[in-house]
């Protein structure tokens, strides 16, 4: 094609039609395979970097949300779901088919750092190999695992041996150094401050960290495969609660609900949307309270009073959620097309309980500020440690409070509205410090914003006419979305962009169900924050990332 | 001047029982040491399994142990049985016998410190084992042995977390022991003696009388600046928040004691608590008038107990409220801040005392 458009990064924010994008990519595109959420261009497996670089630098698609891979009868396929941090409604997918017998495709890692882990996962679970990848190893399964579990010819009856010696002492070669004396240290998988079973392969130079590499997968529970063997209508919804199990359940359920509802074209009644919004924000408060509590634990030391105070506040939110859903952690409250039941009777009592909680919240937050954020020792410990510059954060696909603590103004609730958020009055919180302190501050301020949202929802629900309280749309008993329909939809979870990619095959179960976990991408930034810092700062940085291993490993 | 100090405890036993021989004196000393040691161990027994939990619970809005016995007090024997009944795990490659000596050395060094502490009177008994002329220097020397124990434990455990903890312990003790002792020296300049009874005796005079209440010349009142310095350095010396760097459970698991279990773990735990009480005792003797307080001399031991438990409470309060500093910040505070301030305090005190005297 001779029509080379003189595009520069200046007009990166301009929205382009799919045809304009195709023209921009020119010869790179070999076909179209549009998804419900975005145009999708099929390219050759050896032009991945060129295509993504063009889209990133000339069209402004600077956010690689997720890489979802799958195997078809006749080919393998990797899909790069791209977005813009400035406007996440502008999406484009790049589909890279790979040969069935020799699935090799070019790595996107040189263009987007975040592709590193995502491609390792695709290699691990599906079996696609990525050329030019800096470190193509298994990521979730042990190194000795045989076969790729989500590929078609995987033999699940084959006995697997995961030997301990194979897994230990991984850095024999690079912690020997003639210049300096370093020490290799395993932090975790059993360690008081790894927030679950996370293993940090750390190389220390004295007390300073020379290198740290997170080793994940200890909590891998085949969540994607379990979703693929459940029916859309009822059998998948209980699982999202178990991804980020730190009481962010409703936020996770919403991710699935949003993707599946858009896939099956289900309209959710407004009343249910308000209830969803309220419930989700309660979950966000609960999740952020725990993040605050454990961060205080990491920085102050065990037995800090802040931990128990924050847990106490979280307990109060959980009481409200228990009233609403009947559960304290694994809510299973959303249904496709609405929620499972209406607010608890008597409604006045629920409203007054909620208001009581909201009324005492400012006092609690004030107390946390007195206890930790205004403490000079705490500031000394957290300000200017664990630095994550905004450009690095974007390159790693960081989202949620981690990105907002680096000044990246990205919140799907506002930028890609769903539920009832765009009708309500609230603000997106950002901090420019890029350090551990900023990330904590973002969470604390977001709790206040969530409280604002809940208050408005309660006002709305109180005055809702009794005959218009429709909690569920009319949804068929069995859902069979059209064959080969693909969709990627994300919501703002407690930790960031929680997205679901679903491909339907005409049956009542998804053919591919891919979870884009915000913790997974956020955790990948840890080495950027931690290298060169002291051990306590690594622990603080890890705490400020607020990961949940259940969601990282899925 | 206050009444002449009563007989030391061993001499009291000798006189009371009429033991004149050398063997009798040795036996009396051992008995006296046994009694004093057990008092301290009893404190520790109450503090570790029960008081610490109750105090932390009070700070964090919880209830803590309340099921076994009145106020949960019987948790103390229960915890003792439970801890001692655990298996003593000896990891591969530990460097024996230093691995075995370390847990004994820590409580021993801290208990040794109490040999020169005047703990006040209980009835006719003056709980004070020995009063050498260099008592003040001795008590710091004994307390410092603890860091040797921590290094031994850290190095002998054959564990990287233990090693880090051991190294941190040395770095911390070096950085804080000097300011601690230099600050204590300013008190010695005031008192003009290194003898414990002399230092305590010098604090019994009345400083000022306000509305009929006479305030004794405790050095905490005479020189509050030195008191704060000493308190801070003391917290670091005994390794409590915000200076609990050698253990730092969220960073290096449990530091030097990571590999210890069962009886050895109990010994470490014990040693730390005795060390806190010793820290409190040194603070009381140096700045808070030793065992003195209102009321008759014969119950002054109660005041001593109140003071060291007050210090214990303070450490627990700090643990519930304060963030931990980082190792490099700790060293910086020690060498660049505390050391300079403590020397300034020493020089100023020396000048003032020299001009007045």
Interface residues (C-beta under 8 A of the other chain):
Chain A: X183 X185 X191 X192 X193 X207 X297 X298 X299 X300 X301 X302 X303 X304 X305 X307 X308 X309 X312 X371 X372 X375 X377 X378 X380 X381 X534 X535 X536 X537 X539
Chain B: X56 X59 X60 X61 X62 X160 X161 X164 X168 X241 X242 X244 X248 X249 X250 X251 X252 X253 X319 X320 X321 X322 X323 X324 X325 X326 X327 X328 X329
